[in-house]
Amino acid sequence: MMSREEYLHVVEAYPLHARFGFTIDAHSPGRCEASCTIGPEHLNIGGVVHGGVMYLLMDVAAYCAAVTVMPEGMNATTHDIHISVMRPTPPDVQLTLIASVKKAGRSLYFIDCEATVDDRLVASARVTKSLIPLQR
């Protein structure tokens, strides 16, 4: 069985996450701090971060926060996610993502995530993760 540290490394190195530059900067029980440098692959036709990319980055950060407290042999899948984008995120900036598990129940985790640029909030999310047995 992988340690939490090893599991987080696998999540960070997963091809989709790596392609979008998702990096775990720090973690502690129930919390994950991640970042991403915004480049052309993140942008919509209007030149700002695509909403689907923001969804992906915030969902992965929330998953990483869940990993830090999940029981061994379990996995988490997105049950529900609601994202509010407050302002456009331009290219060539560092996006910081902070996800915190607010409640870890037996089968559901409720996680808040904030995305900031230069300490300014650009998006927030409430993510509900369902716990399921780990598929091998």
C-alpha positions in Angstrom: 0.0 0.0 0.0 1.3 3.5 -0.9 1.9 6.1 1.8 -0.1 9.3 1.5 3.1 11.1 0.3 3.5 8.5 -2.5 -0.1 8.7 -3.4 0.0 12.6 -3.6 3.1 12.3 -5.9 1.1 9.9 -8.2 -1.7 12.4 -8.3 0.6 15.3 -9.1 2.4 13.2 -11.8 -0.8 12.0 -13.4 -0.5 12.9 -17.1 -3.6 15.2 -17.2 -2.6 17.0 -14.0 1.1 17.3 -15.2 0.0 18.6 -18.6 -1.8 21.5 -16.9 1.1 22.2 -14.6 -0.6 21.2 -11.3 2.0 21.2 -8.5 1.4 20.3 -4.8 3.4 22.9 -2.8 2.4 21.8 0.8 -0.1 19.6 2.6 -1.2 18.7 6.1 -4.1 16.7 7.4 -7.2 18.0 5.7 -5.4 20.6 3.7 -3.6 21.0 0.4 -1.8 24.0 -1.1 -1.1 23.7 -4.8 -0.2 26.0 -7.7 -0.1 26.3 -11.4 1.6 28.9 -13.8 -1.1 30.0 -16.2 0.0 29.5 -19.8 -1.7 29.3 -23.3 -3.0 25.8 -22.6 -5.2 27.1 -19.8 -6.9 29.9 -21.8 -10.2 30.2 -23.6 -10.7 32.1 -26.8 -11.1 35.3 -24.8 -7.5 35.0 -23.4 -8.3 34.1 -19.8 -8.5 30.8 -17.9 -11.2 28.6 -19.3 -13.9 27.7 -16.8 -13.3 24.0 -17.4 -9.7 24.3 -16.6 -10.4 26.2 -13.4 -12.9 23.3 -12.5 -10.2 20.7 -13.1 -7.5 22.5 -11.1 -9.8 23.1 -8.1 -11.2 19.6 -8.2 -7.7 18.1 -8.1 -6.7 20.4 -5.2 -9.8 19.3 -3.3 -9.0 15.6 -4.1 -5.5 16.1 -2.7 -6.9 17.6 0.5 -9.2 14.5 0.8 -6.2 12.2 0.3 -4.5 13.6 3.4 -7.3 12.2 5.6 -8.8 9.3 3.7 -8.8 5.9 5.4 -6.4 3.4 3.8 -8.0 1.3 1.0 -10.4 4.1 0.1 -10.6 6.6 -2.8 -12.7 9.7 -3.4 -14.7 10.7 -6.4 -16.5 14.0 -7.1 -20.1 13.8 -6.0 -20.9 17.5 -6.5 -18.9 20.6 -7.3 -20.0 24.2 -7.4 -17.5 26.9 -8.6 -17.9 30.6 -8.5 -15.5 32.6 -10.7 -15.1 36.1 -9.3 -12.7 37.6 -11.8 -10.8 36.5 -15.0 -7.4 35.0 -14.6 -5.0 36.1 -17.3 -1.9 34.3 -18.7 1.5 34.5 -17.2 0.4 34.5 -13.5 0.8 32.1 -10.7 -2.5 30.6 -9.6 -2.5 29.4 -6.0 -5.1 26.8 -4.9 -5.8 26.1 -1.2 -8.2 23.3 -0.4 -9.5 22.4 3.1 -11.6 19.5 4.2 -14.4 21.2 6.3 -16.2 17.9 7.3 -15.0 14.4 6.8 -17.9 12.0 7.3 -18.0 8.2 6.8 -19.0 8.4 3.2 -18.8 12.1 2.2 -16.2 14.8 2.5 -17.1 18.5 2.2 -14.1 20.5 0.9 -13.7 24.3 0.3 -11.2 25.5 -2.3 -10.0 29.0 -3.1 -8.0 30.0 -6.1 -6.0 33.2 -5.8 -3.6 35.3 -7.9 -1.3 37.7 -5.9 -3.5 37.1 -2.8 -6.6 38.2 -4.8 -9.5 35.7 -4.9 -10.3 34.7 -8.4 -12.5 31.6 -7.8 -14.0 29.6 -5.0 -15.4 26.1 -4.9 -17.4 23.8 -2.6 -16.6 20.2 -3.5 -18.3 17.1 -2.2 -16.4 13.9 -2.5 -17.9 10.4 -2.1 -15.6 7.8 -0.5 -15.4 4.5 -2.4 -13.2 1.4 -2.1 -9.9 1.9 -3.9 -9.9 0.0 -7.2 -6.8 -2.0 -7.8 
